[in-house]
């Protein structure tokens, strides 16, 4: 047995209570009262014909109807409120007249629809809109004009052409570098020089490995610290200004970064991490 479902004490004219499932139809109109989005009660006249309206559940601001395929449901508002409903697998039409607004929907498959009302009235002149459904659009006619609302035309962004930057001359670039160097010196910092830039140049014929000690190790660390890519440490022992005379694991890792950067050696290769002949030759080349 399928019965009409009523909530919130809404008054319904007798229409489909106690009937068998396939015998239920809205042959008699019913008055349903729901609130619009502003909380104002709106009375709707609901009627149907053809086949089956399975159930209607009334809420505070909408009612939900379950329709069998072929069912027809008509909703009318004497206050000419815009009637809104989700539509899927149904043919529907909306009419805006001088005395009332209506929506008529025929289901082409078993569907569940939700009906709400807008606080706005439909357009002043009589008008009609319709759809074959199938994609779940919203059937409505907003205040100020009959029929389905026309989507707004998207704004076309205005693009201003990029203004090319004024080229900088070599003299201007050198002046800027000199100015930045002076500012760093005034702040107590020391500008980093790249490999091969005096006084960070370094040349040695001594092979250095983990455990080696002496002035050559310190000069090698200074050379490596002059390039951010091969810096031994950012703070503490071995960092710029705090170079040591001991070839430790941090110095080895810095040598490895230098060897990878210049394609001298890599992981698993002989001499990887040692200051050997090939590495010394590259350091000497960059120091000239």
C-alpha positions, 0 to 999 in steps of 0.5 A: 500500500502506498499512501500520501505522506503529509508533514507539518500539518499541511492541509490537503484536499482528499486525493490519494489515501489508502489506495493500492499502489497502481490505483493512486492518481491525482484526479482531485486537486489539493492545496499545499502550503510551503514557505518561500526562501523569505519564510512567507507561506505560499499556497499551491494547487496541485493536481495530476492525471494519467497513471500514477503519482506514487507519493507526495511528501510536504516539508516546510519549504518544499514538497517532494513527489514520486512519479511513475512513468507517464504520470502528470503533475500540475502545480499552480500559484494564484500569487504568480510565484515562480515555481522551481523544480528539479527535472530529470527524465520528464517533459515539462512546461511553465506558464506565466499568466495574469492570474496565476503561474503554473508548471505541468510535468509529465514523467517519462520514467520513474522519478523523484522531484522537489518543488519549491517557490521563489518570492519573486513573481513571474513576468507580467505578460503571459508567456510559456516555456517548455523542455523535453527534460533528460538532463536535470535542468531547473524549470523556473521563470524568474521575476521580470520576464516569462520563460527560462532565465537567459544565462548572462553573457560572460565578460571578455577579459581585457588584456594589456600587451606587456611592455618590454623592459628597457635593456640595461647596459653593461656600465649600468649593470656594473654600477648596480653590482658595485652598489650592492657590494657596498651595501653588503659591506656596510651591513657587515657581510661578505659577498660570495665570490664564484670559483676562480674569483680572487682571493678564492682562487686555489691551486694545489698539486697535493692529493687530499682525502678524508683525514688530510690536514694542513693549509691546502685543506683550508684553502680548498674549503675556502674555494668550495665555499665561494660557490653556493653549489659546493658550500661545505656548511652554512653555519659552524665549522667549515662554513664561510669564514670558519674554514678548518685545516681538516679534510672531514666528511663535510669537505668530502661531500662538498668535493662530491657536489663539485665533481657532479656539477662539472661532470668529473665523477659520480657515485660509484666512480673511482676518486668520487669525494677525493681531491685527485688529479682530475678534480685538481685540474678543474679547480686550477682551470677555474682559478686562472 
